[in-house]
Amino acid sequence: MRALLRTQLRLALGVCLTFAVLLGGLPMLFVLQPSVSEVHVLGLPLPWLVLGVLVYPALIAGAWFYVRAAERNEQDFVELVERS
């Protein structure tokens, strides 16, 4: 059971860290590269578009990945227990 908990924790921390780096890195990108901030797409500044709209599909995809991987870990654990 401890191995399953460690695996699930590692997965959760990995997904959270990935999003923290990506979402935390975007504002830094816009500050460090002002030319990127000046780009407009469909009349909206790129930072607004990315942080206000495009982040949500990425979060949904990350959540979908997490659930699939967590279920796979649990299934592997069940198979291991049944073999014992």
TIDO-938619 format. One line per 2 residues: number of its first residue (from 1); their letters; for each residue y, x, z of N, C-alpha, C. Coordinates in steps of 0.1 Angstrom, whole numbers, padded with zeros to 4 digits. Layout:
NUM = a = Y/X/Z/Y/X/Z/Y/X/Z ~ ...
END
This chain:
1 = mr = -0012/0008/0000/0000/0000/0000/0013/0009/0000 ~ 0012/0020/0007/0024/0029/0008/0027/0034/-0006
3 = al = 0017/0037/-0014/0019/0043/-0027/0026/0032/-0036 ~ 0022/0020/-0035/0029/0009/-0043/0043/0008/-0038
5 = lr = 0046/0008/-0026/0060/0008/-0021/0068/0019/-0026 ~ 0062/0031/-0025/0069/0043/-0030/0072/0042/-0045
7 = tq = 0062/0037/-0052/0064/0036/-0067/0075/0026/-0070 ~ 0075/0015/-0063/0085/0004/-0065/0099/0009/-0061
9 = lr = 0100/0017/-0050/0112/0022/-0046/0118/0032/-0056 ~ 0109/0041/-0061/0113/0051/-0071/0118/0044/-0084
11 = la = 0111/0033/-0088/0116/0025/-0099/0130/0019/-0097 ~ 0131/0013/-0085/0144/0006/-0082/0155/0016/-0082
13 = lg = 0153/0027/-0075/0163/0038/-0074/0167/0043/-0088 ~ 0157/0045/-0096/0159/0050/-0110/0168/0041/-0118
15 = vc = 0165/0028/-0117/0172/0018/-0125/0187/0017/-0119 ~ 0188/0017/-0106/0201/0016/-0100/0210/0029/-0103
17 = lt = 0203/0040/-0102/0210/0053/-0105/0215/0053/-0120 ~ 0206/0049/-0129/0210/0049/-0143/0222/0040/-0145
19 = fa = 0222/0028/-0139/0234/0019/-0141/0246/0025/-0134 ~ 0244/0031/-0123/0256/0037/-0115/0262/0048/-0124
21 = vl = 0254/0056/-0130/0260/0067/-0138/0266/0061/-0151 ~ 0260/0051/-0157/0265/0046/-0169/0278/0038/-0166
23 = lg = 0278/0029/-0157/0290/0021/-0154/0301/0029/-0147 ~ 0297/0039/-0139/0307/0047/-0133/0313/0057/-0143
25 = gl = 0305/0061/-0153/0309/0070/-0163/0319/0064/-0173 ~ 0318/0052/-0176/0327/0045/-0186/0341/0046/-0182
27 = pm = 0345/0043/-0170/0360/0044/-0166/0364/0059/-0167 ~ 0355/0068/-0163/0359/0082/-0164/0361/0086/-0178
29 = lf = 0352/0081/-0187/0354/0084/-0201/0367/0079/-0206 ~ 0371/0067/-0202/0384/0062/-0207/0396/0069/-0201
31 = vl = 0395/0075/-0190/0406/0082/-0184/0406/0096/-0190 ~ 0395/0103/-0192/0394/0116/-0197/0397/0117/-0212
33 = qp = 0394/0106/-0219/0396/0106/-0234/0405/0094/-0237 ~ 0418/0096/-0235/0427/0084/-0237/0427/0079/-0251
35 = sv = 0423/0087/-0261/0422/0082/-0275/0411/0071/-0276 ~ 0401/0072/-0268/0390/0061/-0268/0396/0048/-0262
37 = se = 0405/0049/-0253/0411/0037/-0247/0420/0030/-0256 ~ 0425/0037/-0266/0435/0031/-0275/0428/0024/-0287
39 = vh = 0415/0025/-0288/0408/0018/-0299/0408/0003/-0296 ~ 0410/-0005/-0306/0409/-0020/-0305/0398/-0025/-0314
41 = vl = 0390/-0034/-0309/0380/-0040/-0316/0382/-0055/-0315 ~ 0383/-0062/-0326/0386/-0076/-0327/0398/-0080/-0319
43 = gl = 0408/-0071/-0319/0420/-0074/-0312/0420/-0071/-0297 ~ 0409/-0067/-0292/0407/-0064/-0277/0406/-0048/-0276
45 = pl = 0413/-0043/-0265/0411/-0029/-0262/0396/-0026/-0259 ~ 0391/-0015/-0264/0377/-0011/-0262/0373/-0011/-0247
47 = pw = 0381/-0006/-0238/0376/-0006/-0224/0374/-0021/-0219 ~ 0382/-0030/-0223/0381/-0044/-0218/0368/-0050/-0225
49 = lv = 0366/-0047/-0237/0354/-0052/-0244/0341/-0046/-0238 ~ 0341/-0034/-0236/0329/-0027/-0230/0326/-0032/-0216
51 = lg = 0337/-0031/-0207/0335/-0034/-0193/0334/-0049/-0190 ~ 0341/-0057/-0199/0341/-0071/-0196/0331/-0079/-0203
53 = vl = 0325/-0074/-0214/0316/-0082/-0222/0303/-0075/-0224 ~ 0303/-0063/-0229/0291/-0056/-0233/0282/-0051/-0221
55 = vy = 0288/-0050/-0209/0280/-0046/-0198/0269/-0056/-0194 ~ 0272/-0069/-0196/0263/-0079/-0191/0250/-0079/-0199
57 = pa = 0250/-0078/-0212/0237/-0076/-0219/0229/-0064/-0215 ~ 0236/-0053/-0212/0230/-0041/-0207/0223/-0043/-0193
59 = li = 0230/-0051/-0184/0225/-0054/-0171/0212/-0063/-0173 ~ 0213/-0072/-0181/0201/-0081/-0184/0189/-0073/-0189
61 = ag = 0192/-0064/-0198/0181/-0056/-0204/0176/-0047/-0193 ~ 0184/-0041/-0184/0179/-0033/-0173/0171/-0041/-0163
63 = aw = 0175/-0053/-0161/0168/-0062/-0152/0154/-0065/-0158 ~ 0154/-0068/-0171/0142/-0071/-0177/0132/-0059/-0177
65 = fy = 0137/-0047/-0179/0129/-0035/-0179/0124/-0033/-0164 ~ 0132/-0035/-0154/0128/-0034/-0141/0116/-0043/-0137
67 = vr = 0118/-0056/-0141/0108/-0066/-0137/0095/-0063/-0144 ~ 0095/-0059/-0157/0083/-0055/-0164/0076/-0043/-0158
69 = aa = 0084/-0033/-0155/0078/-0021/-0149/0072/-0024/-0135 ~ 0079/-0032/-0127/0075/-0036/-0113/0062/-0044/-0114
71 = er = 0061/-0053/-0123/0049/-0061/-0125/0037/-0052/-0130 ~ 0040/-0042/-0138/0030/-0033/-0143/0025/-0024/-0131
73 = ne = 0034/-0020/-0123/0030/-0012/-0111/0021/-0020/-0102 ~ 0025/-0033/-0100/0017/-0041/-0091/0003/-0044/-0097
75 = qd = 0003/-0046/-0110/-0010/-0048/-0117/-0019/-0036/-0115 ~ -0013/-0024/-0117/-0021/-0012/-0115/-0026/-0010/-0101
77 = fv = -0018/-0014/-0092/-0023/-0014/-0078/-0034/-0024/-0075 ~ -0033/-0036/-0081/-0044/-0046/-0079/-0057/-0040/-0085
79 = el = -0056/-0034/-0097/-0068/-0029/-0103/-0074/-0017/-0095 ~ -0065/-0009/-0089/-0070/0002/-0080/-0077/-0004/-0068
81 = ve = -0072/-0014/-0062/-0078/-0020/-0050/-0091/-0027/-0053 ~ -0091/-0033/-0065/-0104/-0040/-0069/-0115/-0031/-0072
83 = rs = -0112/-0019/-0077/-0122/-0008/-0080/-0127/-0002/-0067 ~ -0120/-0002/-0057/-0124/0005/-0044/-0134/-0003/-0037
END
